[in-house]
């Protein structure tokens, strides 16, 4: 779903049919044509969902790595930062076995995804 189709900031949200995976990103565009291009470039894969064994995998399609790394942040449902990790590549695995079973928000750059830990 694209919530803006003109010049400015376009927020793009992608949700799986079962509602188990959501990715959101905001892209600044100069015209409506750029929104179509931004939809292709906005990729965030967080799996498995739900997380059962404590390992959360993150793949960040075509993002740019700033200063040689990406910052991954994990927040609980109350918005409290419960973990961070610096990823050196476009794929990383994070051990969240120490976190209690609950819903979490994973944030990488301006993209977010909701995950459930069982």
C-alpha positions as CSV (number, residue, x, y, z in Angstrom):
1,X,0.0,0.0,0.0
2,X,1.4,3.4,-1.0
3,X,0.0,6.2,1.2
4,X,1.4,9.1,-1.0
5,X,1.5,9.3,-4.7
6,X,2.7,12.9,-5.3
7,X,5.9,14.8,-4.5
8,X,7.0,14.6,-0.9
9,X,7.3,11.5,1.4
10,X,5.8,8.2,0.3
11,X,5.2,5.6,3.0
12,X,5.1,2.1,1.6
13,X,3.7,-0.8,3.7
14,X,3.7,-4.4,2.6
15,X,1.9,-7.1,4.7
16,X,1.6,-10.8,4.0
17,X,-1.8,-12.3,3.6
18,X,-1.8,-13.8,7.0
19,X,-0.7,-10.6,8.7
20,X,2.4,-12.2,10.1
21,X,4.9,-10.0,8.3
22,X,4.9,-6.3,7.7
23,X,7.5,-4.1,6.2
24,X,7.3,-0.3,6.1
25,X,9.6,2.3,4.6
26,X,9.4,6.0,3.8
27,X,10.9,7.4,0.6
28,X,11.2,11.0,-0.4
29,X,10.1,11.4,-4.0
30,X,10.2,14.3,-6.4
31,X,7.3,13.1,-8.6
32,X,4.7,10.3,-8.8
33,X,6.8,8.2,-11.2
34,X,9.5,7.9,-8.4
35,X,6.9,6.1,-6.2
36,X,6.8,3.1,-8.6
37,X,10.5,2.9,-8.5
38,X,10.6,3.1,-4.7
39,X,8.2,0.2,-4.4
40,X,10.7,-2.0,-6.0
41,X,13.6,-0.8,-3.9
42,X,11.8,-1.2,-0.5
43,X,12.7,-4.6,0.8
44,X,13.0,-5.9,4.4
45,X,12.8,-9.6,5.2
46,X,12.5,-10.7,8.8
47,X,12.0,-14.4,9.4
48,X,11.0,-16.8,10.8
49,X,7.8,-15.3,12.1
50,X,6.9,-16.4,14.7
51,X,10.4,-16.9,16.1
52,X,10.5,-20.3,17.9
53,X,14.2,-21.2,18.3
54,X,15.4,-17.7,19.3
55,X,17.2,-17.0,16.0
56,X,15.8,-14.0,14.0
57,X,17.1,-13.6,10.5
58,X,17.2,-10.3,8.7
59,X,17.8,-9.7,5.0
60,X,17.8,-6.1,3.7
61,X,17.4,-6.3,0.0
62,X,19.2,-3.5,-1.7
63,X,19.9,-1.1,1.1
64,X,23.0,1.0,1.3
65,X,25.3,0.2,4.2
66,X,26.5,3.4,5.8
67,X,30.0,3.5,7.2
68,X,30.3,-0.2,6.5
69,X,27.5,-1.3,8.8
70,X,23.7,-1.4,9.4
71,X,22.1,-0.7,12.8
72,X,19.4,-3.2,13.8
73,X,17.1,-2.2,16.7
74,X,14.5,-4.3,18.5
75,X,11.7,-2.7,20.5
76,X,9.1,-4.2,22.7
77,X,5.4,-3.3,22.2
78,X,5.8,-0.4,24.6
79,X,8.4,1.2,22.4
80,X,11.3,0.3,24.8
81,X,14.6,-0.5,23.0
82,X,15.5,-4.1,24.1
83,X,18.4,-4.9,21.8
84,X,20.7,-3.5,19.1
85,X,23.1,-5.1,16.7
86,X,25.4,-3.7,14.1
87,X,25.3,-5.8,10.9
88,X,28.2,-5.8,8.6
89,X,26.4,-7.3,5.6
90,X,22.9,-7.3,4.0
91,X,22.1,-10.5,5.9
92,X,22.4,-11.1,9.6
93,X,21.1,-13.4,12.4
94,X,20.2,-12.1,15.8
95,X,19.9,-14.3,18.9
96,X,16.7,-13.2,20.8
97,X,16.4,-16.3,22.9
98,X,17.0,-14.1,26.1
99,X,13.8,-12.1,25.3
100,X,10.5,-13.2,26.7
101,X,7.7,-14.4,24.4
102,X,6.0,-11.3,23.0
103,X,5.6,-9.1,20.0
104,X,8.6,-7.0,18.9
105,X,9.3,-4.3,16.3
106,X,12.5,-4.7,14.3
107,X,13.8,-1.5,12.9
108,X,16.6,-1.1,10.3
109,X,17.1,2.4,9.0
110,X,13.6,3.7,8.3
111,X,12.1,0.3,7.7
112,X,10.2,-1.7,10.4
113,X,8.8,-5.2,10.7
114,X,6.7,-6.8,13.5
115,X,7.8,-10.2,14.8
116,X,6.3,-12.6,17.4
117,X,8.6,-14.5,19.6
118,X,7.1,-17.7,21.1
